[in-house]
């Protein structure tokens, strides 16, 4: 049994798709530390998968649909949240999307629609979810979003997603400023590439992992459980004075110049 440092706290988790999701690693760390969790799923296609996963926290674990690109679905989701709890303490935003073709060619070829979609789902959704969660975070809270180094430096073919992640990171700073008076903290975790089955299908992923092994001070990137522990730290009193920050969990890769 993990130390119950989140006992009595309730969190909402956006972005679990399967057992390899970073969102799932953080959710497991939060639950092991005593938090009660509420999950979304995006579309009927993912419902069964997420339902099966969250059942390990008990058959009564709340799970509702929420497409974060639709304000009415966000409103419905948080109406459901209010029906089961009067207070929210934690929110995890692990949601990103860009059309596949926008991640294949050159950034200069990004269409207006692909740019809009990537920013709407990957960055604006954090603003929309934070706005909906704030009235229920009556005793302060911690909002955690997932980002990647491609927000800061060019990672070939990450393209519009890198620009959307830069927008996400800037949004966390502005949200941290807006919500600080309500004792709500907003931070990003910038995870290095994670060696999952899904990631291995990405073109050039193995060379990216090799690059981290050669360049990162720790000689590696990170694994999901380590990201989970960082998510736990940011949710706990250990992170009580940390807000508006991007914390790199990448074996130290980000500090290297060459």
N, C-alpha and C positions, 0 to 999 in steps of 0.2 A: 504493500500500500504506500503510494507516494505521500509525501508531506501534504496535508490538506490545506495548502495556502490559499486556495480559492473557494474554500467551503463557504456556503451561503451566498455565493455569487452566481449570476445567471448571464449567459452569453448567447449571442446569435452568430452563426457561422454561415457565411456565404461562399460557395465555390467548391464544395466537395463534389467531385464527379466519380471518383473511384478510390480504391484503397491506396493508390500511389499518389493521390493529390497531396500537395503540401498542406492544403486546408485540413485534410484528414489527420496529418501528423500533429498539427497544432491543436485540433479538436481533441485528439487523444490525450495530449499533455494537459490541456485544460480540465478535461473530465477526470483524469487520474488525480489531479490536484483538488478535486471536490466541486468543480463548477457544474451547474445544471445547464444543458445546452439545447438550443433550438436551431433547426437546420432549414435551409431552403433547397429546392431543387429547381433546375431550369429545364422545363419541358418534360412531357410524359416519358420521353425516351430514357431520361436519366433517373426517373422516379424510383423504379424497382431497385436499381443499383444502390442508390443512396439509402433507401428504406432498409435494405438488407444490412448495410454497414452500420447505420445508427441504431439498429435493433440491439447491438451489443451494449448499448447504454441503458437498455430497458425498453420494453414494448411500448411504453407511454411517451417515449421521446418525441416531442413535437417536430413535425416536418410538413412544410407548406410550400406550394409553388411560388416562385417569384422570379420573373424576368426583370432584371435590374434596368433594362432600357425602357420600361413602361411604368410611369408614375402611379398609375392606378393599381398595378400589381404590388408595388412597394407599399402603397397605402393599405391595401388589403392585408398584406403580410404583417405589417405592424399593428393593425387592428387585431389580428389573431394573436400576436405577441401579448398585447394588453389583456387579452381574454385569459391568459394563463399566468401572467406575472405582472405585478404592479411596478417592478423595478428591474432595470437592465444595467449590467455592469461592464459587459464586454461585447465588442463587435469585431469580427474578422472579415475583412474584404480580400478575397482571393479570387478575383474575377477579372478576366482579360480576354479580349477577342479582337482579331483583325482578319479580314478575308484572306484566304490562303494565297491568292495571287499577289496580294500586297507584300507577302513575305518571301517571294521567290525572285523577283527581278531587282531592278534598281529603285532606290528610294525616290528618285526624280520622276519615276513613272507612276507614283501613287495617285490614284484617282481621288477626286473630291469626296465621293461617297465612301471609299475605303478609309480615308482620313477621318471623316465624320463618325463613321461606325466605330473605329478603333478608339477614338477619344470619348465617345458617348459611353461605350460599355466598359472601357478600361480605366477611365479617369473620372468622368462626370458622375458615374454611379456611386463613387465614394462620397461625393458631396450630397447626393440624393439620399443615400442610406444614413449618413451622419445626421442630416436634417430630420429624418424620420425617427432616428433613435434618440436624439437629444431630449425630447420631452419625457422619455421613459428613464433616462439616466439621471434620476433625481438626486443621486448621492455621488455624482461624479462617475467616471468610467474610463476605460481604455479602449481605443479604436486602433486596430492593427491592420495595415495593408501590405500586400506583397509586391515588391518591385524587383528590378534586375539592373545590373551594371550597364546594359545597353541604353539606359536613360542618360548616362553620363558620358560615355565614350561610344564610338562607332563599333558595333558588332555586325559584320557583314550579313545581310539578309534579315536582320532583325527589323530594319527599316522603320515603318510607321509605328510599330509597337514600341520601339525605343523612344520615339517622340511622345507617344501617349503615356509611357511610364514617366518621362520627364514631367509631363503635365500632372500625373498622379502625385509625384514627389512634391511638386510646388503646391498642389492642392492640400497635401497633409500639413504643410507649413501654415498656409492661410487658415485652414480649419483649426489647427493648434492655437493660433492667435485668437480666433473667434470664440472657441469653446473653452479656453483656459479659465475664464471667470466662472465657468460652471464645473470646474474641477474635472473636465474631460480631456484626456491626453490622446494625441493622435500621432502615430509613428509608422514608419515603413521598415520592413525587413527586406534587405536586398540579398537574396540567396544566390549562391553560385549555382552552376549547372548541377542537377541532381541525376544520378545514374539510375533512372527508372526504365521499365520496359517501354513506356510511352516515349520517353526522351530518346531512347536508342534508335527510334525510327526517324529522328530528325536528321536531315542531310548535314553531314559534317560534325555530328555530335561527338563521335569518338575522338576526333582530332581536337575538339574543344576541351574535352576532359583531359587529354594528353597535355594540352597547353597549360592547364591549371596545375597538373602534376609537375610540370617542368618549371613553372614560374611562381606559383603561390608559395609563400614562406613555409606553410605547413605541408607542402608537397601534395596537396589534394584540394578538392572543392569542399563539399559538405554532404551530410546525409539528412533525410527527412526528420529523423528523431532529434538531430541537433537544432534544426529550424524550429521544431516543436518546443524545445527547451527555451529558445530565445523568445518565442511567442508567450511562453509561460512567464518568463522574467518580465516582459513588457506589461503583462496583465496583472502582475503582482505588485506588492508594496515595494519590491526591489527597484521597480521602474517609476516610483512615485514622483520623481522630479524630472523625468525625461519626457519631453514632448517636442513635436515638430522635427524629429530626427530620422535619418535613414541609417539603420544599423546593418553593417555588412557581415554576412555569415558565409564566407567564401574562402576560408583558409588563408586570408590575408591578401588575396590576389589584387584587390582594389588599390593597395598602397604602392604597388610596383610601377616604376616608370619604364623599366626595360629589363 
